[in-house]
């Protein structure tokens, strides 16, 4: 059997699979954890050319697309333009920014061998394309979120620099924007990618489960998820500190205003007593 190739791309944050399924006349309701697998006549119709039995495209709700046995870049662009009709924010000129190529080799070996670029197995199993695609899809989506987290860190560094220079006040809008970025980052990680969720077929097939766990471990998805979660918690603590400082400064400002008003009232009263200001 020939090698099977995979190209995974993280093209956006979220894709509504049910809209695509309805367009393709697929009578199925998709949930968050299920990929939309397009092949055969449906895929040929989208690409406007014949496809073979091993060619397929998997679309994931968390914004990743995996091409299986598609080496023609024009075919991939055609498909992404099709997805763009449902998700206009996809930037076709940047779709290869978060991308990974991988392949499946079938050879006479005793046990599975994993590398950065390919996996070797002794015989083909029907579940390999979907499970490999799922791991690759999660990996490139995590790469995208890891970079977004770096951008949030850079923004906080600017706030910390101002704090070091004695500029203690942080605007409510700036705090709200930064908090929103962190919440969105955490939501994308937990709700969209669902690193800890396993595909349905791994629950009924022990061989599939072992293969998927091996791929997950090799790509360090669980470890990367834990690191992202830890960094997110740190960001929340930093923002909480900024918020406390900002609120304390505002509270102190209000207290000073109250004191000043009291002093003015006392001064006016004294001036009235000594007759410098006529009383009403």
Secondary structure as the mmCIF struct_conf table of DSSP 4:
data_model
#
loop_
_struct_conf.conf_type_id
_struct_conf.id
_struct_conf.beg_label_comp_id
_struct_conf.beg_label_asym_id
_struct_conf.beg_label_seq_id
_struct_conf.end_label_comp_id
_struct_conf.end_label_asym_id
_struct_conf.end_label_seq_id
STRN STRN1 UNK A 4 UNK A 10
BEND BEND1 UNK A 13 UNK A 13
HELX_RH_AL_P HELX_RH_AL_P1 UNK A 17 UNK A 23
TURN_TY1_P TURN_TY1_P1 UNK A 24 UNK A 25
TURN_TY1_P TURN_TY1_P2 UNK A 32 UNK A 33
HELX_LH_PP_P HELX_LH_PP_P1 UNK A 34 UNK A 35
STRN STRN2 UNK A 36 UNK A 39
HELX_RH_AL_P HELX_RH_AL_P2 UNK A 40 UNK A 47
TURN_TY1_P TURN_TY1_P3 UNK A 48 UNK A 48
BEND BEND2 UNK A 49 UNK A 49
TURN_TY1_P TURN_TY1_P4 UNK A 53 UNK A 54
STRN STRN3 UNK A 56 UNK A 59
TURN_TY1_P TURN_TY1_P5 UNK A 61 UNK A 62
BEND BEND3 UNK A 63 UNK A 63
STRN STRN4 UNK A 64 UNK A 68
BEND BEND4 UNK A 69 UNK A 69
HELX_RH_AL_P HELX_RH_AL_P3 UNK A 73 UNK A 84
TURN_TY1_P TURN_TY1_P6 UNK A 85 UNK A 86
TURN_TY1_P TURN_TY1_P7 UNK A 88 UNK A 89
HELX_RH_3T_P HELX_RH_3T_P1 UNK A 92 UNK A 94
TURN_TY1_P TURN_TY1_P8 UNK A 95 UNK A 96
BEND BEND5 UNK A 97 UNK A 98
STRN STRN5 UNK A 99 UNK A 106
BEND BEND6 UNK A 108 UNK A 108
BEND BEND7 UNK A 110 UNK A 111
STRN STRN6 UNK A 113 UNK A 114
BEND BEND8 UNK A 116 UNK A 117
STRN STRN7 UNK A 118 UNK A 121
BEND BEND9 UNK A 122 UNK A 123
TURN_TY1_P TURN_TY1_P9 UNK A 126 UNK A 127
HELX_RH_AL_P HELX_RH_AL_P4 UNK A 128 UNK A 164
TURN_TY1_P TURN_TY1_P10 UNK A 165 UNK A 166
HELX_RH_AL_P HELX_RH_AL_P5 UNK A 172 UNK A 187
HELX_RH_PI_P HELX_RH_PI_P1 UNK A 188 UNK A 193
TURN_TY1_P TURN_TY1_P11 UNK A 195 UNK A 196
HELX_LH_PP_P HELX_LH_PP_P2 UNK A 197 UNK A 199
HELX_RH_3T_P HELX_RH_3T_P2 UNK A 200 UNK A 203
TURN_TY1_P TURN_TY1_P12 UNK A 204 UNK A 204
HELX_RH_AL_P HELX_RH_AL_P6 UNK A 206 UNK A 218
TURN_TY1_P TURN_TY1_P13 UNK A 219 UNK A 220
HELX_RH_AL_P HELX_RH_AL_P7 UNK A 221 UNK A 273
TURN_TY1_P TURN_TY1_P14 UNK A 274 UNK A 275
BEND BEND10 UNK A 276 UNK A 277
#
